[in-house]
């Protein structure tokens, strides 16, 4: 997504697709730290070929210095491996299949389009939330960019699930009065806008995760998009 590329110097802006892309399915707790790095093992061959094909389209690595496999490896080791106790995502094949299934069920671009929320325009955060609720019946977590060069641009939408993969209200959702910019596909002009993170006084670490679709487990599942 364009907002992420503006914030992430290693992003291959020419590879940004028209669709929202998946960030990951993350086991999460309602309180306390979320589980991470539960296994160091990853074998990309365990992903069904038809799912891997979809992942190349919906879950690409926009880091121009890494392959898609490397991004999926990190997502599994850091997050997916911590959900192995949850039926339906107990191994590599199941986990990635479930993520693609959920991403197809909750297609963010289609959900927003159905409420006439389209790229290149500004909308109140509450209007975007209403569109998500209309489709899922639950509150999502809407994240905006806080960088000076892309302030209040739509950055990420998180959908939360319980361990039965039923959508639930995401925790700590507050009513926002912000008006957010829904950026369109990048152009050469957008390339020139790329943020210099260090000059804005922010650590680059908070922007290294590629955004699109998220999900969470132990207590709930967080689908980031």
Buried (B, 14 or more C-beta within 10 A) or exposed (E): BBBBBBBBBEBBBEEBEEBBBBBBBBBBBEEEEBBEEBEEEBEBEBBBEEBBEBBEEBBBBBBEEBEBBBBBBBBBBBBBBBBBEBEEBEBBBBBBBBBBBBBEEBBBBEBBEEBEBEBEEEBEBBBBBEBBBEBBEBBBBBBBBBBEBBEBBBBBBBBBBBBEBEBBBBBEBEEBEBEBBBBEEBEEEBEEEBBEBEEEEBEEEEBEBBBBBBBBBBBBBBBBB
